[in-house]
Amino acid sequence: MDHFDVAVVGSGPAGSTAAGTLASKGVTVALIDKSQFPRDKACGDLIGPRALALLKQLGIELPNDSTRVGDMYLDSPKGRRLTMAAAPGVNYPGHGVLMQRSRFDALLHDAAISSGATAIYDRVEGVVALDSKYEIATEKGKVTADIVIGADGANSQVARSLNLIDERSTLFGFALRGYVESNNNKAIISLLDQSELGGEGRGIFPGYGWIFPASDGLCNFGVGVGVGSDKKAASTVNRAFTYYKEFLATKGIVLSDSAPERRRLGGWLRMGGSGSSFGSSKVLLVGDAAGLVNPLQGEGIFAAIDSGYRAALAVVDRPSSPLFPYAIEMKERHLTYLEATASLQRMALKYPSLFSKASEVLCSPLLPKIIGSSWGLFYNDLIEGAQNNGSKRVAKALRSSAMALRLAETLVA
Ligand SMILES: Cc1cc2nc3c(=O)[nH]c(=O)nc-3n(C[C@H](O)[C@H](O)[C@H](O)COP(=O)(O)OP(=O)(O)OC[C@H]3O[C@@H](n4cnc5c(N)ncnc54)[C@H](O)[C@@H]3O)c2cc1C
């Protein structure tokens, strides 16, 4: 049995960032993942501007051939289009980057190993607290550590085995992605209601379809839906995925409606900081294991690397009680936004047709252009670090409205 200062379970963006940061500061770290790298991961592959800024700060360089995405387009169910104009912030670039997760995650995993983390390829089955350490049971053996970082994604085994998650109060989402040949060079998000999906079922509201330009003439496309705590409701996604591909073909976006789609893969999202805390005692949850996905659009990579990095710093600064400083920082950096937008998603789950109508108003061509850039800042959680201008002021007002909704929800409960 091996003993480490820290065992990081899961080597996605959150775990690799945590392990790399710790190892570079002289901490002994086991980085345990059930998969060998490179491995695939269901994702839209879009790495947002704040994630790019943090990666740069951490000295992680992305390959030059990654596709840049600036403006994004939000299409309403009736086909109206809102342009979410991108702009550089004071501390992030005016674009995101598309990079297949198999490559991106392998890059971060390799960086953590080069920094000195010990890679263990094994499935974690449970974590037990002993007197002054933790025992991490894997399929093939055991590891012990003084501190555990749970970075094992939306279905975190670490969170489950220590009873750190309550699924009944969790906002889940489920999304399917594939790659398809396409002439599309825009990042498009399509809000779809029942009529677009052949009038069957409840459509995928709240949820959306997306198509993003990847590379080599391929686009990453998919559909995602919010289901609250009712995981069975995710069964609509398979059908919606097929309809969405047909829908794109009717818009002339996919090269041919018979173009085969490749590598269809699905995954759960745990959103809005719901259903779990940031850990207990000397176990810290990071990334999807802590439910840090944006409930409005499903982005989770930035919060994953940011929480992995902050958890590692808390461990280095306060090894005897890292949870307190880590949780305070997460509240400030992520939880306020996540909880406010989680309230919006809960409302959308309750009143899907109202939200469908609201999206028509949002995408109306009659609204001033500033709405597009402001909505982009709010929707993509880019308000902190945005340039001080009218767009930021409107975006802040949108965020305040969501926070007021959250307050009302809490008072009613
Ligand atoms: C279809 C889809 C599209 C998405 N699109 C985007 C997007 O475009 N942009 C964006 O920012 N976010 C997107 N997200 C969210 C994003 O993928 C996640 O937020 C992000 O991957 C979280 O990183 P993580 O490191 O916390 O977890 P993960 O990336 O899930 O990594 C967890 C790791 O833990 C390992 N693991 C799990 N269980 C065990 C175990 N028992 N033992 C050992 N290892 C284990 C896994 O093998 C994996 O490597 C999308 C999600 C989905 C499902």
The ligand as a Gaussian input file, in Angstrom:
#p B3LYP/6-31G(d) Opt

LIG

0 1
 C      -22.219000      16.481000     -23.715000
 C      -21.536000      17.516000     -22.852000
 C      -21.091000      18.705000     -23.439000
 C      -20.360000      19.634000     -22.672000
 N      -19.842000      20.716000     -23.313000
 C      -19.047000      21.582000     -22.627000
 C      -18.367000      22.635000     -23.306000
 O      -18.434000      22.778000     -24.542000
 N      -17.592000      23.474000     -22.571000
 C      -17.455000      23.335000     -21.203000
 O      -16.765000      24.147000     -20.581000
 N      -18.061000      22.309000     -20.549000
 C      -18.831000      21.425000     -21.226000
 N      -19.397000      20.357000     -20.570000
 C      -19.103000      20.176000     -19.126000
 C      -17.675000      19.630000     -18.955000
 O      -17.498000      18.492000     -19.746000
 C      -17.407000      19.282000     -17.484000
 O      -17.834000      20.333000     -16.661000
 C      -15.926000      19.013000     -17.231000
 O      -15.484000      17.886000     -17.938000
 C      -15.688000      18.804000     -15.737000
 O      -14.357000      18.400000     -15.495000
 P      -14.009000      17.472000     -14.253000
 O      -12.541000      17.346000     -14.270000
 O      -14.694000      17.977000     -13.048000
 O      -14.713000      16.063000     -14.573000
 P      -14.511000      15.071000     -15.792000
 O      -14.021000      15.774000     -16.976000
 O      -15.792000      14.319000     -15.893000
 O      -13.365000      14.080000     -15.320000
 C      -13.604000      13.118000     -14.330000
 C      -12.534000      12.042000     -14.417000
 O      -12.734000      11.135000     -13.343000
 C      -12.553000       9.822000     -13.801000
 N      -13.336000       8.954000     -12.926000
 C      -14.682000       8.939000     -12.772000
 N      -15.044000       8.006000     -11.862000
 C      -13.882000       7.411000     -11.439000
 C      -13.609000       6.388000     -10.506000
 N      -14.577000       5.762000      -9.815000
 N      -12.332000       6.035000     -10.334000
 C      -11.317000       6.629000     -11.010000
 N      -11.539000       7.610000     -11.905000
 C      -12.809000       8.010000     -12.108000
 C      -13.033000       9.843000     -15.244000
 O      -12.441000       8.791000     -15.994000
 C      -12.585000      11.221000     -15.697000
 O      -11.322000      11.202000     -16.295000
 C      -20.140000      19.407000     -21.290000
 C      -20.625000      18.234000     -20.685000
 C      -21.310000      17.299000     -21.459000
 C      -21.798000      16.031000     -20.797000

